[in-house]
Amino acid sequence: MNGRRIVFVGAGGAGLTAAFTLARRAPDAQITVFSKDPVVAYSQCGMPFVLDRKILDFNKLVIYQPPVFKDLGLDVRTSTAIEEIDLDGRAVTTEKGERVEYDRLVIATGSRPFVPPVPGVHLPGVHTLLTLEDGKALYERLKDALNVVIIGGGPIGLETAPAFLDAGAKLTIIERVPQLMPSALDPEMAAIVQAHLEQKGARVITGRGVDSINGTARVESVTCAGEVIPADLVLLSAGIRPNTDLAKQASIDLGVTGGIVVDEYFRVRRNGKVLDDVLAAGDCAEVTGLITGKPVIYAVGSVANRQAKYVADNLLGKKTPYPPVLCPAVCVIGDLHVGNVGLTTHACEQAGITPLTFSARGATRARYYPGGKTVDIKLLSDGDRLVGGQIIGEEGVGGRINVLSLAIGKGMSPADLAGAETCYAPPVSPLIDPLTYAAEMLALKVARAKKSQ
């Protein structure tokens, strides 16, 4: 390994996981991890389920306690923000003025919630959900909330919706574009999610933005397209942005996504020149999308964790290129599982692809076996190549999304997927799996399209 002094700025899924991996594989390394947060090594993805009392308390989300860091030889400094990166002097400076030199630096500063530029957005009672402290603050307010407004129809807000409904609050969800989860779902699939939320008691407003958040001492209402909606709690769920302030201050190159530009070894650039001693990963860094070949940021824990292993490899001198990504994802909204992988129809069109699609509704178990649920599937292909898929149901979603991710990642056609052998038992699947059926029908559509050319 080139240089023993490794400094990590950020202790999320990418930074801390890479530090742990490195400590295990290079016990002689001098590893320092800085985080502005008081608690690290916890699951952000679990917070909506603590709010909904599926998980008993936030402490259950903490994966590692400080004694584990010491046992590994990690110097983890919590509640310590980095104020400056000196690339030429190979050092970082903390908010308290301490200067720490490094041989290799990893920037893993993560992301921050997007705060829409509307009046009243900083009133007490307006929340975001990113850190453990955010989750605890929201949990305390949830107990007394009568009228809740979620601004934004993305996964984070929608996963918290059941907690508000189960607490007896009147819930309104506002999404400025005409559908929920626009980056993950096609409109007709998003309609299934909206219908589910409305059936549970939520009011969903799409295609209209928020004019203002109103109140004096604290939030009292939200104005949406002229309508005043009572609110004693507001959750901002309008997306996230890469946290690149430090990188920008250090003149590190940023890309079209707003994230840090990295190569396949996660090395950053300054003025177009690759820096061998500085890497970046996680929500703050843009990588290459598999299907389009264009820069993307996928701010999910599974991606950050996977990137961390490659960062550790490259710090150790084992040059392992990070492959283009697909980012299979699943969002759990109460008892509804919403999965997606690859491109939506809109994303295809933006990439110059006119996709062929097929949608199917099937069962998760044999028709005669009790407890089966409906599953909705939509597949997309660019000719003979699968490029995307969306699956929604109350069970059997995650596994099918993973199968579809593998199929897309390997460049399979709909016919290839339809021909794959699948298991069968009445409690877990009908004789012909719904994913197989959807692939068969899309393969026929592809064949007809070829004949008509």
PELINSUL-V330943 format. One record per backbone hydrogen bond with DSSP energy under -1.0 kcal/mol. CO is the residue of the C=O (numbers start at 0). NH is the residue of the N-H. If there is no record, write none. Layout:
CO_NH ; CO_NH
This chain:
0_2 ; 3_29 ; 4_102 ; 4_103 ; 5_31 ; 6_105 ; 7_33 ; 8_107 ; 11_15 ; 13_17 ; 14_18 ; 15_19 ; 16_20 ; 17_21 ; 18_22 ; 19_23 ; 20_24 ; 21_25 ; 25_28 ; 29_5 ; 30_74 ; 31_7 ; 32_76 ; 33_9 ; 34_79 ; 36_78 ; 40_62 ; 40_63 ; 43_46 ; 45_48 ; 46_50 ; 47_51 ; 48_53 ; 48_54 ; 49_52 ; 56_59 ; 57_60 ; 58_61 ; 60_42 ; 64_67 ; 65_69 ; 66_70 ; 67_71 ; 68_73 ; 69_72 ; 74_32 ; 76_34 ; 80_94 ; 83_92 ; 85_90 ; 89_101 ; 90_85 ; 91_99 ; 92_82 ; 92_83 ; 93_96 ; 97_93 ; 99_91 ; 103_6 ; 104_278 ; 105_8 ; 106_280 ; 109_242 ; 111_240 ; 115_117 ; 117_120 ; 118_212 ; 119_122 ; 122_125 ; 123_218 ; 124_233 ; 126_235 ; 130_134 ; 131_135 ; 132_136 ; 133_137 ; 134_138 ; 135_139 ; 136_140 ; 137_141 ; 140_143 ; 145_169 ; 146_231 ; 146_232 ; 147_171 ; 148_234 ; 149_173 ; 150_236 ; 152_180 ; 153_157 ; 154_158 ; 155_159 ; 159_163 ; 160_164 ; 161_165 ; 162_166 ; 163_168 ; 164_167 ; 169_147 ; 170_202 ; 171_149 ; 172_204 ; 173_151 ; 174_206 ; 174_207 ; 176_206 ; 180_183 ; 180_184 ; 185_189 ; 186_190 ; 188_192 ; 189_193 ; 190_194 ; 191_195 ; 192_196 ; 193_197 ; 194_198 ; 195_199 ; 196_201 ; 197_200 ; 202_172 ; 204_174 ; 211_222 ; 213_219 ; 213_220 ; 219_230 ; 220_213 ; 221_228 ; 222_210 ; 222_211 ; 223_226 ; 226_223 ; 228_221 ; 232_148 ; 233_126 ; 234_150 ; 236_153 ; 238_113 ; 240_111 ; 241_243 ; 243_247 ; 244_248 ; 245_249 ; 246_251 ; 247_250 ; 252_260 ; 254_257 ; 258_254 ; 259_285 ; 262_265 ; 263_321 ; 265_279 ; 266_262 ; 267_274 ; 268_252 ; 269_272 ; 272_269 ; 274_277 ; 276_104 ; 277_267 ; 278_106 ; 281_284 ; 283_259 ; 286_295 ; 287_324 ; 288_292 ; 293_288 ; 295_286 ; 297_299 ; 299_303 ; 300_304 ; 301_305 ; 302_306 ; 303_307 ; 305_309 ; 306_310 ; 307_311 ; 308_312 ; 309_313 ; 310_314 ; 311_315 ; 312_317 ; 316_318 ; 324_289 ; 328_339 ; 330_337 ; 332_335 ; 335_332 ; 336_392 ; 337_330 ; 338_390 ; 339_328 ; 340_388 ; 343_347 ; 344_348 ; 345_349 ; 346_350 ; 347_352 ; 348_351 ; 355_380 ; 357_378 ; 359_376 ; 361_374 ; 365_368 ; 372_363 ; 374_361 ; 375_391 ; 376_359 ; 377_389 ; 378_357 ; 379_386 ; 379_387 ; 380_355 ; 381_384 ; 384_381 ; 386_342 ; 387_379 ; 388_340 ; 389_377 ; 390_338 ; 391_375 ; 392_336 ; 396_400 ; 397_401 ; 398_402 ; 399_403 ; 400_404 ; 401_405 ; 402_406 ; 403_407 ; 404_408 ; 405_409 ; 406_411 ; 407_410 ; 411_385 ; 412_416 ; 413_417 ; 414_418 ; 416_419 ; 424_427 ; 424_428 ; 425_365 ; 432_436 ; 433_437 ; 434_438 ; 435_439 ; 436_440 ; 437_441 ; 438_442 ; 439_443 ; 440_444 ; 441_445 ; 442_446 ; 443_447 ; 444_448 ; 445_449 ; 446_450 ; 447_451
